[in-house]
Amino acid sequence: MMLTRGFGSFGMFCRGLGAANPGVWLALAALFVAALVVVIVLSVKKSHKSANDGAAEALKLRFIKGELTEEEYRKMKDVIGK
């Protein structure tokens, strides 16, 4: 009797098919896929942002060194920002 109903509150997970319930596995798979998508999106955003930051820093350095005029600096900054 104890084996069919489970032990205490854990029994609600063991009724019927228990861990073999396809709904449980589908929910876990969906959760895993969602977490994977979040990780991929965040890593792509981070790499894209760091590339723009590097270009902006290089542009700023050229302006500070006097290699660019203020007008050239502003035009290039607008291009990088897009």
N, CA, C and O atoms as CSV, one atom per row, in Angstrom:
chain,resi,resn,atom,element,x,y,z
A,1,MET,N,N,0.818,-1.179,0.000
A,1,MET,CA,C,0.000,0.000,0.000
A,1,MET,C,C,0.870,1.255,0.000
A,1,MET,O,O,0.559,2.229,-0.685
A,2,MET,N,N,1.927,1.230,0.746
A,2,MET,CA,C,2.785,2.386,0.834
A,2,MET,C,C,3.476,2.687,-0.497
A,2,MET,O,O,3.702,3.851,-0.828
A,3,LEU,N,N,3.808,1.657,-1.250
A,3,LEU,CA,C,4.522,1.857,-2.497
A,3,LEU,C,C,3.630,2.471,-3.574
A,3,LEU,O,O,4.125,3.196,-4.437
A,4,THR,N,N,2.339,2.198,-3.540
A,4,THR,CA,C,1.465,2.741,-4.584
A,4,THR,C,C,1.111,4.197,-4.323
A,4,THR,O,O,0.840,4.939,-5.268
A,5,ARG,N,N,1.105,4.625,-3.057
A,5,ARG,CA,C,0.734,5.999,-2.746
A,5,ARG,C,C,1.939,6.893,-2.476
A,5,ARG,O,O,1.789,8.112,-2.393
A,6,GLY,N,N,3.090,6.334,-2.343
A,6,GLY,CA,C,4.270,7.138,-2.082
A,6,GLY,C,C,4.465,7.375,-0.606
A,6,GLY,O,O,3.772,6.777,0.218
A,7,PHE,N,N,5.384,8.228,-0.266
A,7,PHE,CA,C,5.714,8.504,1.122
A,7,PHE,C,C,5.389,9.950,1.441
A,7,PHE,O,O,6.033,10.852,0.906
A,8,GLY,N,N,4.432,10.192,2.279
A,8,GLY,CA,C,4.083,11.542,2.718
A,8,GLY,C,C,3.680,12.436,1.551
A,8,GLY,O,O,2.958,12.004,0.653
A,9,SER,N,N,4.147,13.676,1.565
A,9,SER,CA,C,3.777,14.617,0.507
A,9,SER,C,C,4.472,14.296,-0.808
A,9,SER,O,O,4.061,14.778,-1.863
A,10,PHE,N,N,5.521,13.485,-0.750
A,10,PHE,CA,C,6.198,13.090,-1.978
A,10,PHE,C,C,5.310,12.189,-2.821
A,10,PHE,O,O,5.544,12.034,-4.020
A,11,GLY,N,N,4.296,11.593,-2.208
A,11,GLY,CA,C,3.406,10.681,-2.911
A,11,GLY,C,C,2.670,11.329,-4.057
A,11,GLY,O,O,2.303,10.641,-5.010
A,12,MET,N,N,2.441,12.632,-4.003
A,12,MET,CA,C,1.717,13.279,-5.091
A,12,MET,C,C,2.511,13.235,-6.398
A,12,MET,O,O,1.925,13.332,-7.476
A,13,PHE,N,N,3.828,13.092,-6.317
A,13,PHE,CA,C,4.634,12.977,-7.522
A,13,PHE,C,C,4.739,11.531,-8.001
A,13,PHE,O,O,5.153,11.283,-9.133
A,14,CYS,N,N,4.369,10.579,-7.153
A,14,CYS,CA,C,4.527,9.165,-7.488
A,14,CYS,C,C,3.223,8.503,-7.893
A,14,CYS,O,O,3.227,7.318,-8.227
A,15,ARG,N,N,2.135,9.202,-7.877
A,15,ARG,CA,C,0.859,8.594,-8.262
A,15,ARG,C,C,0.834,8.363,-9.766
A,15,ARG,O,O,1.456,9.109,-10.523
A,16,GLY,N,N,0.132,7.356,-10.190
A,16,GLY,CA,C,0.007,7.085,-11.612
A,16,GLY,C,C,1.336,6.684,-12.211
A,16,GLY,O,O,1.950,5.704,-11.789
A,17,LEU,N,N,1.772,7.439,-13.187
A,17,LEU,CA,C,3.017,7.101,-13.870
A,17,LEU,C,C,4.246,7.606,-13.122
A,17,LEU,O,O,5.356,7.152,-13.397
A,18,GLY,N,N,4.077,8.521,-12.195
A,18,GLY,CA,C,5.199,9.023,-11.411
A,18,GLY,C,C,6.221,9.746,-12.265
A,18,GLY,O,O,5.867,10.611,-13.067
A,19,ALA,N,N,7.491,9.394,-12.096
A,19,ALA,CA,C,8.564,10.066,-12.821
A,19,ALA,C,C,8.532,9.747,-14.308
A,19,ALA,O,O,9.183,10.425,-15.103
A,20,ALA,N,N,7.781,8.719,-14.688
A,20,ALA,CA,C,7.687,8.357,-16.101
A,20,ALA,C,C,6.601,9.168,-16.807
A,20,ALA,O,O,6.352,8.960,-17.995
A,21,ASN,N,N,5.962,10.076,-16.100
A,21,ASN,CA,C,4.897,10.900,-16.668
A,21,ASN,C,C,5.481,11.778,-17.775
A,21,ASN,O,O,6.414,12.540,-17.521
A,22,PRO,N,N,4.957,11.688,-18.985
A,22,PRO,CA,C,5.509,12.477,-20.095
A,22,PRO,C,C,5.370,13.989,-19.876
A,22,PRO,O,O,6.182,14.763,-20.382
A,23,GLY,N,N,4.368,14.401,-19.142
A,23,GLY,CA,C,4.190,15.823,-18.870
A,23,GLY,C,C,5.344,16.395,-18.064
A,23,GLY,O,O,5.771,17.526,-18.298
A,24,VAL,N,N,5.846,15.619,-17.117
A,24,VAL,CA,C,6.974,16.061,-16.297
A,24,VAL,C,C,8.211,16.237,-17.171
A,24,VAL,O,O,8.923,17.234,-17.054
A,25,TRP,N,N,8.462,15.274,-18.041
A,25,TRP,CA,C,9.645,15.347,-18.900
A,25,TRP,C,C,9.526,16.472,-19.931
A,25,TRP,O,O,10.514,17.128,-20.260
A,26,LEU,N,N,8.312,16.687,-20.436
A,26,LEU,CA,C,8.117,17.796,-21.379
A,26,LEU,C,C,8.341,19.142,-20.695
A,26,LEU,O,O,8.938,20.045,-21.281
A,27,ALA,N,N,7.870,19.278,-19.471
A,27,ALA,CA,C,8.068,20.525,-18.728
A,27,ALA,C,C,9.553,20.757,-18.443
A,27,ALA,O,O,10.041,21.880,-18.573
A,28,LEU,N,N,10.266,19.708,-18.058
A,28,LEU,CA,C,11.701,19.835,-17.811
A,28,LEU,C,C,12.468,20.171,-19.093
A,28,LEU,O,O,13.401,20.973,-19.070
A,29,ALA,N,N,12.071,19.558,-20.203
A,29,ALA,CA,C,12.719,19.849,-21.482
A,29,ALA,C,C,12.464,21.294,-21.892
A,29,ALA,O,O,13.371,21.973,-22.374
A,30,ALA,N,N,11.227,21.770,-21.702
A,30,ALA,CA,C,10.897,23.158,-22.043
A,30,ALA,C,C,11.687,24.129,-21.174
A,30,ALA,O,O,12.163,25.154,-21.662
A,31,LEU,N,N,11.827,23.814,-19.910
A,31,LEU,CA,C,12.606,24.654,-19.003
A,31,LEU,C,C,14.083,24.697,-19.428
A,31,LEU,O,O,14.711,25.755,-19.406
A,32,PHE,N,N,14.615,23.559,-19.805
A,32,PHE,CA,C,16.006,23.492,-20.256
A,32,PHE,C,C,16.211,24.308,-21.531
A,32,PHE,O,O,17.189,25.048,-21.642
A,33,VAL,N,N,15.304,24.181,-22.483
A,33,VAL,CA,C,15.412,24.929,-23.737
A,33,VAL,C,C,15.310,26.430,-23.477
A,33,VAL,O,O,16.059,27.211,-24.062
A,34,ALA,N,N,14.393,26.837,-22.606
A,34,ALA,CA,C,14.243,28.259,-22.283
A,34,ALA,C,C,15.521,28.804,-21.644
A,34,ALA,O,O,15.958,29.904,-21.981
A,35,ALA,N,N,16.115,28.055,-20.736
A,35,ALA,CA,C,17.357,28.493,-20.097
A,35,ALA,C,C,18.482,28.583,-21.116
A,35,ALA,O,O,19.295,29.505,-21.060
A,36,LEU,N,N,18.537,27.652,-22.028
A,36,LEU,CA,C,19.562,27.670,-23.071
A,36,LEU,C,C,19.408,28.883,-23.981
A,36,LEU,O,O,20.401,29.512,-24.347
A,37,VAL,N,N,18.177,29.214,-24.349
A,37,VAL,CA,C,17.918,30.385,-25.188
A,37,VAL,C,C,18.350,31.659,-24.465
A,37,VAL,O,O,18.959,32.536,-25.077
A,38,VAL,N,N,18.046,31.771,-23.179
A,38,VAL,CA,C,18.429,32.953,-22.406
A,38,VAL,C,C,19.948,33.104,-22.368
A,38,VAL,O,O,20.467,34.208,-22.534
A,39,VAL,N,N,20.649,32.016,-22.154
A,39,VAL,CA,C,22.116,32.064,-22.101
A,39,VAL,C,C,22.691,32.492,-23.452
A,39,VAL,O,O,23.613,33.306,-23.499
A,40,ILE,N,N,22.161,31.958,-24.540
A,40,ILE,CA,C,22.658,32.306,-25.868
A,40,ILE,C,C,22.391,33.767,-26.188
A,40,ILE,O,O,23.272,34.456,-26.701
A,41,VAL,N,N,21.188,34.251,-25.894
A,41,VAL,CA,C,20.835,35.646,-26.178
A,41,VAL,C,C,21.719,36.596,-25.379
A,41,VAL,O,O,22.203,37.591,-25.920
A,42,LEU,N,N,21.934,36.305,-24.111
A,42,LEU,CA,C,22.779,37.170,-23.287
A,42,LEU,C,C,24.229,37.180,-23.762
A,42,LEU,O,O,24.880,38.224,-23.733
A,43,SER,N,N,24.736,36.044,-24.194
A,43,SER,CA,C,26.121,36.001,-24.667
A,43,SER,C,C,26.283,36.750,-25.982
A,43,SER,O,O,27.310,37.391,-26.205
A,44,VAL,N,N,25.281,36.676,-26.856
A,44,VAL,CA,C,25.350,37.411,-28.124
A,44,VAL,C,C,25.277,38.906,-27.871
A,44,VAL,O,O,26.019,39.674,-28.484
A,45,LYS,N,N,24.393,39.331,-26.976
A,45,LYS,CA,C,24.290,40.756,-26.644
A,45,LYS,C,C,25.601,41.271,-26.056
A,45,LYS,O,O,26.049,42.367,-26.393
A,46,LYS,N,N,26.209,40.487,-25.184
A,46,LYS,CA,C,27.444,40.908,-24.536
A,46,LYS,C,C,28.567,41.051,-25.554
A,46,LYS,O,O,29.315,42.028,-25.510
A,47,SER,N,N,28.696,40.099,-26.467
A,47,SER,CA,C,29.773,40.168,-27.462
A,47,SER,C,C,29.530,41.315,-28.434
A,47,SER,O,O,30.482,41.973,-28.855
A,48,HIS,N,N,28.287,41.565,-28.796
A,48,HIS,CA,C,27.972,42.674,-29.703
A,48,HIS,C,C,28.257,44.014,-29.035
A,48,HIS,O,O,28.799,44.924,-29.663
A,49,LYS,N,N,27.897,44.128,-27.786
A,49,LYS,CA,C,28.119,45.378,-27.060
A,49,LYS,C,C,29.609,45.644,-26.869
A,49,LYS,O,O,30.048,46.787,-26.993
A,50,SER,N,N,30.377,44.632,-26.576
A,50,SER,CA,C,31.803,44.830,-26.360
A,50,SER,C,C,32.511,45.239,-27.644
A,50,SER,O,O,33.488,45.986,-27.589
A,51,ALA,N,N,32.047,44.771,-28.795
A,51,ALA,CA,C,32.650,45.163,-30.067
A,51,ALA,C,C,32.411,46.647,-30.325
A,51,ALA,O,O,33.319,47.350,-30.768
A,52,ASN,N,N,31.200,47.128,-30.053
A,52,ASN,CA,C,30.902,48.546,-30.229
A,52,ASN,C,C,31.681,49.398,-29.235
A,52,ASN,O,O,32.150,50.482,-29.583
A,53,ASP,N,N,31.823,48.923,-28.015
A,53,ASP,CA,C,32.571,49.674,-27.009
A,53,ASP,C,C,34.031,49.831,-27.421
A,53,ASP,O,O,34.620,50.892,-27.210
A,54,GLY,N,N,34.613,48.805,-27.996
A,54,GLY,CA,C,35.998,48.867,-28.436
A,54,GLY,C,C,36.178,49.872,-29.561
A,54,GLY,O,O,37.163,50.609,-29.587
A,55,ALA,N,N,35.229,49.907,-30.491
A,55,ALA,CA,C,35.307,50.864,-31.598
A,55,ALA,C,C,35.137,52.287,-31.084
A,55,ALA,O,O,35.821,53.202,-31.543
A,56,ALA,N,N,34.233,52.473,-30.141
A,56,ALA,CA,C,34.009,53.811,-29.584
A,56,ALA,C,C,35.247,54.296,-28.829
A,56,ALA,O,O,35.612,55.469,-28.914
A,57,GLU,N,N,35.884,53.398,-28.098
A,57,GLU,CA,C,37.095,53.767,-27.373
A,57,GLU,C,C,38.228,54.134,-28.334
A,57,GLU,O,O,38.964,55.091,-28.095
A,58,ALA,N,N,38.364,53.377,-29.414
A,58,ALA,CA,C,39.405,53.675,-30.397
A,58,ALA,C,C,39.146,55.016,-31.070
A,58,ALA,O,O,40.073,55.789,-31.316
A,59,LEU,N,N,37.872,55.285,-31.365
A,59,LEU,CA,C,37.512,56.564,-31.974
A,59,LEU,C,C,37.801,57.721,-31.030
A,59,LEU,O,O,38.325,58.755,-31.442
A,60,LYS,N,N,37.461,57.540,-29.779
A,60,LYS,CA,C,37.713,58.585,-28.784
A,60,LYS,C,C,39.216,58.848,-28.642
A,60,LYS,O,O,39.644,59.996,-28.517
A,61,LEU,N,N,40.000,57.789,-28.663
A,61,LEU,CA,C,41.449,57.929,-28.552
A,61,LEU,C,C,42.030,58.695,-29.746
A,61,LEU,O,O,42.917,59.534,-29.586
A,62,ARG,N,N,41.514,58.391,-30.948
A,62,ARG,CA,C,41.984,59.124,-32.133
A,62,ARG,C,C,41.632,60.605,-32.042
A,62,ARG,O,O,42.419,61.460,-32.449
A,63,PHE,N,N,40.446,60.909,-31.504
A,63,PHE,CA,C,40.031,62.303,-31.356
A,63,PHE,C,C,40.909,63.019,-30.337
A,63,PHE,O,O,41.309,64.164,-30.548
A,64,ILE,N,N,41.205,62.347,-29.242
A,64,ILE,CA,C,42.043,62.936,-28.198
A,64,ILE,C,C,43.457,63.193,-28.723
A,64,ILE,O,O,44.070,64.208,-28.394
A,65,LYS,N,N,43.972,62.271,-29.541
A,65,LYS,CA,C,45.310,62.442,-30.102
A,65,LYS,C,C,45.369,63.549,-31.154
A,65,LYS,O,O,46.451,64.001,-31.528
A,66,GLY,N,N,44.204,63.980,-31.627
A,66,GLY,CA,C,44.172,65.037,-32.630
A,66,GLY,C,C,44.170,64.531,-34.055
A,66,GLY,O,O,44.360,65.311,-34.989
A,67,GLU,N,N,43.959,63.239,-34.240
A,67,GLU,CA,C,43.925,62.668,-35.583
A,67,GLU,C,C,42.616,62.989,-36.301
A,67,GLU,O,O,42.555,62.935,-37.530
A,68,LEU,N,N,41.572,63.321,-35.546
A,68,LEU,CA,C,40.257,63.611,-36.123
A,68,LEU,C,C,39.800,65.001,-35.688
A,68,LEU,O,O,40.110,65.466,-34.591
A,69,THR,N,N,39.059,65.644,-36.576
A,69,THR,CA,C,38.421,66.902,-36.180
A,69,THR,C,C,37.148,66.562,-35.422
A,69,THR,O,O,36.710,65.412,-35.399
A,70,GLU,N,N,36.564,67.579,-34.803
A,70,GLU,CA,C,35.330,67.348,-34.044
A,70,GLU,C,C,34.205,66.890,-34.963
A,70,GLU,O,O,33.400,66.041,-34.582
A,71,GLU,N,N,34.143,67.442,-36.162
A,71,GLU,CA,C,33.101,67.068,-37.115
A,71,GLU,C,C,33.258,65.597,-37.536
A,71,GLU,O,O,32.285,64.845,-37.573
A,72,GLU,N,N,34.503,65.201,-37.853
A,72,GLU,CA,C,34.753,63.809,-38.231
A,72,GLU,C,C,34.417,62.870,-37.078
A,72,GLU,O,O,33.827,61.808,-37.281
A,73,TYR,N,N,34.795,63.270,-35.875
A,73,TYR,CA,C,34.516,62.462,-34.686
A,73,TYR,C,C,33.017,62.242,-34.512
A,73,TYR,O,O,32.574,61.118,-34.279
A,74,ARG,N,N,32.234,63.320,-34.627
A,74,ARG,CA,C,30.782,63.203,-34.459
A,74,ARG,C,C,30.143,62.327,-35.539
A,74,ARG,O,O,29.252,61.530,-35.245
A,75,LYS,N,N,30.597,62.473,-36.783
A,75,LYS,CA,C,30.045,61.648,-37.867
A,75,LYS,C,C,30.342,60.173,-37.630
A,75,LYS,O,O,29.465,59.320,-37.766
A,76,MET,N,N,31.584,59.888,-37.275
A,76,MET,CA,C,31.962,58.478,-37.041
A,76,MET,C,C,31.262,57.916,-35.812
A,76,MET,O,O,30.908,56.738,-35.783
A,77,LYS,N,N,31.061,58.746,-34.803
A,77,LYS,CA,C,30.363,58.293,-33.605
A,77,LYS,C,C,28.915,57.948,-33.934
A,77,LYS,O,O,28.372,56.977,-33.409
A,78,ASP,N,N,28.286,58.742,-34.805
A,78,ASP,CA,C,26.914,58.436,-35.227
A,78,ASP,C,C,26.854,57.123,-35.997
A,78,ASP,O,O,25.914,56.345,-35.833
A,79,VAL,N,N,27.849,56.881,-36.828
A,79,VAL,CA,C,27.879,55.634,-37.598
A,79,VAL,C,C,28.046,54.435,-36.674
A,79,VAL,O,O,27.391,53.411,-36.866
A,80,ILE,N,N,28.908,54.549,-35.683
A,80,ILE,CA,C,29.129,53.444,-34.738
A,80,ILE,C,C,27.874,53.194,-33.910
A,80,ILE,O,O,27.544,52.048,-33.608
A,81,GLY,N,N,27.182,54.253,-33.549
A,81,GLY,CA,C,25.986,54.115,-32.713
A,81,GLY,C,C,24.836,53.421,-33.405
A,81,GLY,O,O,23.934,52.921,-32.733
A,82,LYS,N,N,24.833,53.372,-34.739
A,82,LYS,CA,C,23.721,52.756,-35.490
A,82,LYS,C,C,23.897,51.297,-35.671
A,82,LYS,O,O,23.049,50.644,-36.280
